[in-house]
């Protein structure tokens, strides 16, 4: 298969991960935070070790490969007890790793930094395993020809870039990364589908391998369980080891705890993840047996690629390669991100704090991801060729298992002490390095071969105390974990617990300022809102959890020393009585202030009621007076016409015209009073699409007779405007303003209609004397008439315009210029008609 073609497919697949993650950050966020995505993200446990290494191990060890997956399945039975409690602790204290928990449980000390540094070293073989799987698969598919560049190095750099882009956008690592989770879940689906498809097609083409394997004496042991004490011990040890690794691998903590969007998702994951492990392991043994039968000289780790390539098609082999790549890349991305958080929280933060350079912590976290990937690549080049894939992974599993005694004892045993946890961890680390890590370097040629013999028969690295018959991984695991547990329990029993640290308290203002200074103004505002109502110690605990998530617990506690003080001890009974009396005194004073405020509000309400009552009297008087004048005129004119039937036609027309004029005046007065009443009653608006130009022309037509009678010229400049508004109320506003202009104009009234952005603008101008300066502030108030009338016209215009969502004002200029706006579209309605 062409080298460039395989290389192109590899990088296209890696590019697709970026697209999936980007979609998860945007429109796919809901799917990324679903229970199914969470359950599939846990399958980051199944790495290239599963995809390639399990077949290789099954080809040499037989059924023993299943123990690696039986451990996590059994651990899931403890999730209601263990994981639920851990989630609660993580949410309360914003934990991002087991190292954070150890600091929380055992207090300040070297434990967190030791764990961070040890895990980086301990997980290098596991990360190197993934790079080795990708490089091996690439070289195999390309016919063993070395590519133009080492494919493992650009892959490592691309995966580091992915982890940086989607895992370190912000300083707070406890925030959710939906794009990252969706990409990991997507890769879990790809590797499962690819593995099942490869296994199914190979079995369909080649048939059932089990009858031939049972007849072959070399392969029959692969179908039987391990025999003897050493075999049973290896099986049980691997089940225990894989279960502990599932609990304490940094990537598993990150996806199961930090990225958990809802604790109820655990219910689905508790059965879906074991089902996933069952399905992905179904093809392992058949592929291993066919590989041993048909390709006995081939590397067992490559059977998944070799069988499709030799007996099916290159396309299926390429699909198998992509499945292995997906298994490797998901693990590398999440593990490197989790390790970078460990490094920044427990190694970089204290160092940057001493140098007053915390602002560069996010950059340091990104550089940590890159360095971890480069170290993994270096380990792959130094020691990767000497071990099979599974053997490399098991070395890291044993390293991670060293966290178990201190963590589980700290979670369930109050007697565990910091000294015991530290002693156990140090002892376990030393034994792990001596029995597993350094022998791996010796087998790779980086240490002298004599190291494998040891300085004394009892100190043989792979047979301490003369123990024989155990494989190196089982021996190293039992020895290191045994020493670790013994020291943790023994030292805890013979050491006293440290003095219970004195609680601290502080002022909310100082705590908020500290959070703002370190994490930014937005985070500081959110902290203040959440901390309102908390006591001093509670606010300090909340601030510590927020700072710990971004800077690590040790740095957070050091920072809080500057903004907090020791909380006072429990008060004496006498002090408690004084405190109670002071509290009651404060409550009485607060009650008195509340009474004063209520009294003031009642007084203001009373004054408003008096004003309204006075306004009612004024309007009744004004309306009575204004209605009396036209009614008197109408009555007099009607009596004249009735008493003089023989009046001349010209005289009769004059009296009839006066009668019509007074009737129109009376109609306007009644309409103003009715409009005022409707406003006070809060009659809702009746909005509909309205042609404002046609409405303005209608208003001009209605006032044209009055203008002609007064000898006033009506001018207009109207643009075509459509609006969603109450047609009748807009017409009433226009008529009120036009009548007002005609009342004061000398020879001309002008009406304009234009648009200004999302609003329509009306302007009515007359050439009269204008509004006196002293009256301009009162021109829109009720009952303020400067030329006769009720004084309601402009008041009603203002209320109607405001109720329609617009504004009205008096402009500077020759004569009087009134302008008002109306929104073209209405977001929400004010049925009350203004303010």
N, C-alpha and C positions, 0 to 999 in steps of 0.2 A: 504494500500500500504506500502511496506517495507520502513522503515526509511533509512536504508543504501542505498537502491536503489535510493530513491529520492535525498539523499545527493550526491550520485555518479553522477547522472544526472546534479545536480546543478553545481558541480565543473567542470564537463566536459564542460558544456556550458560556464562557465567563462574562462576555458582554451581555448576554441575556439575563444573567443574575442582576446586573445593574438595573436593567429595565424593570424586572420584577420588584426589586427593592424600591425603585422610584414610584411605581404604581402603589405599593404598600404604604408609602408615605403620603399618598394623595387619595385617590378615589378608592383604593383597595384597603383603606385603613380599617373599615368594619370587618372585612374578612380576616385581616391580619390579627385582629384582637378577638377572634372567635375561639370557641372551645376546640374546634377541630384543628385550627392552625396551631394552637398551643400544644395539643397532643402530638401533632406531627413534628413540631419543633423539638420535642423531647427526643425524637429519633436521631438527633445529632449524635446520640450515643453510638449509633451504628456508623462507623467510619470506613475508611478504606480497609481497615483491619477486617471488618465484616465482609466487605464485598470481595476482596481478594484473599486476605489472610485466613479467613475461616475455612475456605476451600483448601488452602495449603495446609492448615493444621489438621483438618479432617483427613487429608490424604496421608498424613504421617501418624496422627494420634487417634484417628477414628472418632468415636462419639464424644470424646473429651471436649470438643469444641463447643458443645451445648452448654457446658457449665458457665461460660462467659455470659450467656443470655438468661440462664436460669436465675442467677443472682439478682439482677434488676427486677425480674418478675416477682420474686419473693419479697423484695424490699417494698414493692408497691402495696403489699398487704399491710404494711406498717404506716402507710401514708396518712390515714386519718389521725394516727397518734403523733407521728413524727413531723410530717410535712405541714400539716395544718398549724401546728405550734410554731414551726419555723417561719411560715408565712406571716403569722401574727407578729412575731418578733421583728421580722424584716420590715413590715409596714409601719410598725410603731417607731422603730429606731432607724429606718431607711438603710438597712444592711445591704451591702453589695457583694459580700463574700463570706466564707467561713472565717477568714482572718478578722473581719469586722466583728463577728460574733465572739471570737475568742477575746478580743479587746473588751467588748461589752461585758463578757462574763468574768474575766480575770483581772480587768483593770489595766492601767498603763504598765508598760514593760516591753521587753524585747520580743515577746511572743508573736505579735503581728508582723513585725519586720522579718523575723526568722522564717515564718510561714511563707511570706511573699517571696523571699529570695530562694527558699528551698523548692517551692512549686515551679518557679521559672526553670531551675536546673532540672528538676525531676520530670517535667513535662517535655523537655527538649526531645527525648527519644520518640515520644508519641507524635509530636509535630513533624519530626523528621520522617516518621513512618508514612505520613500522608504525602510528603514531597517525593519520597522514594516510590510510592505506589504510582503516582502520576508519571514520574520519569521512567520507571520500568515499563509501564503500559505503553507510553509513547514510543520508546525504543523498540519494543516488541512489534507493535503495529507497523512501524516504519522499516521493518526488516533488520533491526539491529544496527542501522546506520545512525551515527551520532548526528544530531541536528546542527544547524549552523551555530546556534547558541545553546547553552545548557537550558533545557526547557524548565527545569525545576526552579531556576533563579527568577526568570520573568513571571512564572506562575506565582511564586512567593510574593513578589513585589506587587502584582495585581491584586492578590488577596489582601495584602496589607493595605493597599489603597481602598479596597472595598470596605474593610473594617473601619478605616479612618473616616470615610465619607458617611457611612450610615450608623456608626457607633459612637463617634466623638464630635458630633455637631455642637453639643453644649457641654458645660462643665459637669452638670449633675448626671452621674452615671446611673442613678436609680430611676431616671426617667425611662419611659417605654420607647422602644425602637421598632415600630410596626413594620417598617421596610425590611429591617434585618430579620425579624421573625418570619415574615412572609417568604423571604428568600430561602431561609433554612427549611421551612415547611415545604416549599416547592422542591427543594433538592431532596428532601426525604421521600416525596412522591416519585421523583425521577429515579432514584436509586432502587426503590422497591419495584417499580414497574419494569425497569431495565433488568433487574436480577431475575424476577419471575419470568419475564419473556425469554431471556437467555436460557434459563433452566428448562422452561416448557418446550422451546423449539429444539434444544439439544436432545431432550428425552423423546420428543416426537420423531426426530430423525434417527437417533441411535437405539432407542428402545430402553428397556429396563435393565440397569446394570447389576442389580442385586443377585440374580441367579448365577451369573458368571463370577461375581465376587465371592459367593459362598463356596464355589468349587475351587477357587484359587487360594492355596494355603498362605500366600503372602498377604492377601486382602481380607481373609476371614477374620483376623483379630480386630480389624477396623470396625466390624459390626457388633463386637462384643464389649461389654463394660470392662473397665480396668480390673485387673486381678491383684490380690495381695494387699498388704497394709499400705505400701507406698502408693499403689494405684488409687485406693479409696481415699487416702489422705490428700493426694493431688486433686482428686475430684472435689472433695469438700472444701479444700483450700481455695480452689478457683471459684467456686460458687460464692464463698464468703468474700473473696477478693473483689470479684466483679460487683457484688452488691455494695460493698464499701466504696468502690470507685464510682458507681452510679450516684451515690450520695454526695461524694466529696470532690468530684471533678469540678474545677471552676466553671467550665462551660455548662455543666448540668445545673449548677446553682444559678447561673445567669439566666438560662432559659426557663427553669422551673420556678424560680423565686423572683428575680429582678424583673423579668418580662411578663410575669403573671398579671393579666389585666383583671381577673375575677377569680376569687378562691373557689367558686363553684366549678370552674373548669377542671379541677382535680378529679371530679367524679367521672367525667368522660375519659380523661387520660389514664385513670386507674385500670380500665379494661381495654382501651383502644391501643395503648402503647404495648402491652404484652401481646396483643393480637398482631401488631406490626412486627414484633420480634419473631413471633411464630412463623408468619408468612415469609419474612425475608430469609429465614433459615431453612425453609423447605427444600430449595434446590442445592444446598451445600453438599450434603453427602452424595447424592447422585452425580454431581459434577466431579467431586473428588474421586469417586470410583471409576468413572469413565476416563478421567485423566490418568489414573494409575494403569488402567487397562490399555489405553490407546497411545498415551504419550508418556511412557515411563521415564524418559530422559529429560523431560521438560521440567522447568522450575514449577513446583506445585502452586506457588502464589500466582502463577499466570495461567492456570487452567481455565479460568473464566474467559480469558481472551483466546487462548490457543484452541480450545474445542470449537467455538463458532468459526474461527478463522480457517481451521483445517477441514471441518466436516459440514459446515452449513454455508455461511457466506461472509465476506468481509464487512457487509453492512451491519450484520448482527454483532460482529466483533467490535465494530466502531460504537454501536449502541452500548455494549458492555463497558467499553472504555469510558464513555460519557457517564455511565452509572457510577463507575469507580471514581471518576473525577468529582461528581456531585457529592459522593460520600466523603471524599477527602476535603474538598473546599469548604463544605459546611462546618466541619469540625475546626479547620484552621481559622476560619473567620471568627467564630464565636470564642474559641480558646484564646486566640491572640488578644481579642478585646477584653476578655475576663482577666487575663494576665496583666494587661496594661493598666487596668483599674487597680489590681493588687499592687503593682509597682508604684503607681502614682499616689495611692492612698497611704501606703505604709513605708515607702522608701523615698519617693520624691518630695512629698508634701512637707515632712519635717525638715528636709534639707533646704527647700525653697523658703520655708518660713524663717529659718535662721538667717538666710540671705535677703529676706524681705523681697522675694521675687515670686510671690504666689500668682501673680498675673500671668506667668508663663506656664502654669500647670497644665492647661489644655494642650499647649504645644508639646510639653513633656510627655503627656499621655499618648499623643500621636507618634512621637519619636519612639516611645516604648513599644508600640505595635510593630514598627519597622525593625527595631533591634531584635525583638523576639523572633520575628520571621527570619532575619539574617542569621541568628544563632541556631535556629532549627536547621536552616540550610547548611550551615557549617558542620553541625553534628551529623547530618546526613552524609556529607562528604567525608567526614572523619571516620565514622563508625557504622554507617548504614549498610555497607556491603557485607559485614560480618554476621548479621543476624537476619532471620526471617522476619516478616512483618509482625506476626503475632508476638514473637519474642521481644521485639522492640516495644510494642505496646504494653506488654505485661510489666516491663521494668518501670514504666511510668505509673501503671496501676498500683504497684507496690509503694511507690513514692507518695501517691495521693492518699493511700490507706493510712499513712502515718498521722493524718489529721484526726482519725476516728477516735482514739482514746480520749484526747483532750476535749474534743467537741462533744462526744456523746456523754462522757462523764460530766462535763459542764452543763449539759442540757438536762440531765436526769438525777445527778448526785450533788447535793449541796456541800458535801465534804471535800469535793475536788478543790485544790488550791492552785494558785499561780505557779508555785514552786514545783508541784507535782506535774502540772501540764508542761512546763518548760523542760524539766528533766526527762519526761517521757518522750517528748518530741526530739530533743537532742540525741537521746540514746537511739531511738528508732532511725533517725537520719543517718547517724554514723554507721549503724549496722547495714542499712540499705546501701549506702555508698560502698561499703567494704565488700558486700556479698553480691551486688548486682551492677552498680554503675561502673566501678573501676574495673571489674572483670570484662565488661563490655569494651572498654577502651583497650584492655590488654589483648583481647581477641582481635581487635582491629589494628594492632601493631603500634599503638600510641603509648603503651606501657610495656616494660619488659615481660616476656612470657613467664619468667620465674615468679611473677606476682601471683599467678594462678595456683602456685604450690603453697604459698603462705610461708611465714617465718617459722611455723611449728605445725606439726600434724593436727593439733587441736585448734589451730587458727587458720585452717584451710578456708579460703573465701567461700567455697561452695560446699563446705562440709564442716561447719563449726562444731567443736566438741567431739569430733570424730564421727559425726552422723553421716551415714552412707545410704545410698539407694534413693534419695530424693532428687528430683530434677532441680536445677538451679533456682527457678522462679519460686517453686513451692518452698524450698529451703530458705531463700532470702525473705519471702513473705512471712513465714512462721517465725523466723528468728527476729526479724526487725519488729514485727507487731508484738511478739511476746515480750521483748525487752521494753518496748514503748509502754505497753499496758502495765507491766510490773513496776516500772519506775513511776508512772503516773499515779497508780494506786498507793504504792509503798511510800513515796515521798509525801503524798497528800495526807496519809495517816500519821506521819511523824512530823508534820509541819503545821503550825497554826495558821489559821486564816489571817490575812493582813487586817490591819485596823480598818474598820468600815469607814470609807471616805466620808468626810463631812459634806453634807449637801450644800449646794450653792444657790444663791438667789440673785436677782438683778432687776433693774428697771426696764420696762418694755422699750422705752425710747433708746436706751443705750444698746440693747440687744438688736433692735431694728437697724440702728446705725451700723453695727458690726456686720450684720447679714447683708445690708446694702453695699457696704464697702468691699466685701469679699465676693458676693454673688451677683450684685447688680441691683438697680433700683426696682425693677419689676418683681424680682424675688423678694426683696425687702418689703414691698407693699403687700405681697401675698402672705408673707410671714406675719406682718402686723395684723392683718385681718383675721388670720387663724389664731393668733395669740391673744386677741382681745378677750377679756374675761378670765384669763388664766392667772393663777397665783404666780409669784416670783419664781419658785423652784420649778413649776410646771412650764413656764415660759423658757427658762434656761434649758430644760430637757428638750423642749421642742426646737430651740435654736441649735442645740448640740446635734440633734438628729439631722437637721437640714444641712448644717456645715459638714457633718460626717459623711454624708452621701457624696459630697463633691470633693472634699479635701482629705478624707480619712479621719477616723475617730481620734487618733493621737493629736493631729494638728488642730482639729476642732476643739478639743479640750484645752490645748495650750492657748488658742485664741480667746476662749471664753474667760480665761483667767483675768484678762484685762478689762472685761465688761461685767464681771460678777463679783460677788463677795460671799464669804461663808454664811450659810443660813444660820440664824440663831437656834440654840437648843430649845427643847420644849420648855415653855414658861412654867413658872411655879404657880400653885393655885391662886396666890395673891395677884400675880401678874395676869393670870387668866381672868380674874374678876375685874381688874382694871381695864383689860382689853375689851371685855364684854360691856362694861359701862361706857367706854369710849365709843364702841360700835353703836350702842343704843343712842348715845348723844348725837352721833353723826346721823343716825336715822331720823331722830326728832328734827334736827336742823334741816335735813332734806325734805321732811314732810312739811315743815313750815314754809320752806321756799316753794314747794309745790302748791300750797294753799295760796300764797301770794300771787303766784303765776295764774292760778285759776281765777282769783279775784280780779286780776287785771284783765284777763280774757273776757270775763263776764261783763266788766265795765265797758270794754270796747264793744261787745255785742249789744249792750243796752244803748250805747250811743249810736250804733249803726241802725238799730230799730227805730230810735227817735228820728234819725235823719230820714229813714224810709217813710216814716209816718208823716213827717213834715213835707217830704216830696209828694206823698199821696195828696195831702191837702193842697199843695201848690198846683199840682196837675189838675185836680178837680176845679180849683178856682180859675186856673188859666183856661181850661177847656170850656168851663161854663161861660166865661167872658167871651172867648173867641167864637163859640157857637152862637151866643146871643146876638152878636153883630150881624152875621149873614142871615140868621133867622128873622131878625127884625126887618132887615132890608127886603127879604123875600116876601114877608107878610105885607109890608107897606106897598110894594109893587103889585102884588096880587090884588090887594084892595082897590088900588087905583084903576087897574084894568077892569075889575068887576064893576066898580061904581061908574065908569065912563065908557060904556059900550060904543059910543059914537066918536071916540078919539080918531084923529086923523091917522092915516096908515103909517106915515113916517114917524109920528109920535109913538104909535103902538109898537112899531118895530124897535124903537129905542128902548122903551120900557121892557119889551121882551128880551132884548139883548142883555139889559142890566139884570133881569131876573135869571137868565141862564148863567151869567157871570157869577152872581152870588150863590147860585145852586152849585156851580163847579167848585167855588171856594169852600162851601159847606161840605162837599163830597171829599175834597182834599183833607180838610180838618178831621173828618170822621175816619178816613183811611189812615191818617197818621196815628190817631188814637188806637185804632184797631191793630196797627202794626206794632205799636208800643206794647199793647196787651199781649200780642202773640210772642214777642220777645221775652217778656217777663214770665210767660207760661212755659217757655222752652219748647215751642213747637219744632219738631225735627225738620231738617232740610229735605227737599225733594230734588236730588241731583239728577241731571240728564245731559246728554250731549247737546250743546247750545252753540248756535252761530252768533257770536258776539257782534259781528258787523250788522247782521240783520236786526238784532235786538237794539243796537244803537240807533239805526234808522227808524225803527218803530217808535222809540222814545222821542226822536226829533219830530216825527209826524204828529205825535200827541201834543207837543208843546207849540207846534207851528201856529195854531190860531191865536194863542196868547202872544207870541212874538209878533205876529202880523198886527195885532191890535195895538201893541206898544210901539210898533215901528222899529223893531229890532231885527237886524239881519242875523240869520243862523248860518254858520259856516261849519264845515266838517272835513276831516281827513281820516278816513277809516280803512284800516288794513283788514284783510280776511283772516279771522282768528276763530278757532274752535276750542271750546272748553267744556269740562264736565262740571256743571254748577247748577244752582237753583235759578231758573230763568226768571221767575216772578220777582224774586228778591233783588236780582241785579237790575231788572227794569225799574223797581221802586227806588233803588239808589240813584239811578240815572235821572229819573223824574224829579226826585228831591233836589239833586244838585242843579239840574237845569232850571227848575222853578226858582231856586235861590239865585242863580245867575241872572235870570230874566228880571227878578225883582230889583236888582241893583244896576244892571247894565244901562249904558247911555244909548249905544247904537249897535253893538255887536256882541254875540256870544259864539264861542268856537268850541267844538267837541272833537277830540283826537282819540284814536285807538291804535296802539302799536303793541309789540311784544318785546319783553326784556328777559331773555333766557327762558326759564320755565314759567313765566308769568305774563299775563296780559295787563297793559297799562292804559287806563283812561285818564284824560286830562280835560277839564271844563274850565274855560277862561272867559271872563267878561271884561269890558272896558269901563267898569264903574269906578267908584272912589276907592275900592279895596277895603280890607279889614283894618280898623285902627290897631296900632301896635299894642295898646293896652288890652285889646279884646282878643288877640290872636290865641292866647293860652286857653281861653274859655269857649272858643267858637264851637267845639264839639260837645260841650256839656249840655244837659237837658235844661229847658226853660230859660236859655240865654238868647233872647231875641233882641236884635239891634235895629229891626225895621218892622216891628209888628209880627204877629203870629204866635204860635204856641212855643216856639223855640225847640221843637222836637225834630225838625227836618234833618239838620246836620247830625244831631245825636243819633237818630235812627239810621242814617247813612253809615255812621261809624260802626254801630253795633252790627248792622247787616253785613258790612264788608268784612269785619273781623270774624263773624260767624261763618262766612264763606271761605275763610282761610287767607284773606288778603290784608292789606294795609291801606290807610287813608291819611292824607296830610294836606296841609295848606302850604303852597309854595310861595317863594318870593317872586315878585314880578309886577307888571303894570296891571291894575285892577285886582280882582280876586282870582287866583288860580288854585283850584282844588284837583287833586290827583288821587287815584286809588288803583290798587293792583288786585288781580284775581289769579289764583293758581290754575294752570292749564290742566293738571292732573291732581287728584286728591288722594293722599295716602291714608288719611283717617278723618273722620267727620266730627265736627263740634256742633252737636244739635242744639246747644244752648244759645247759640247766637252771639258769640264773642266772649269777652272777659266777664 
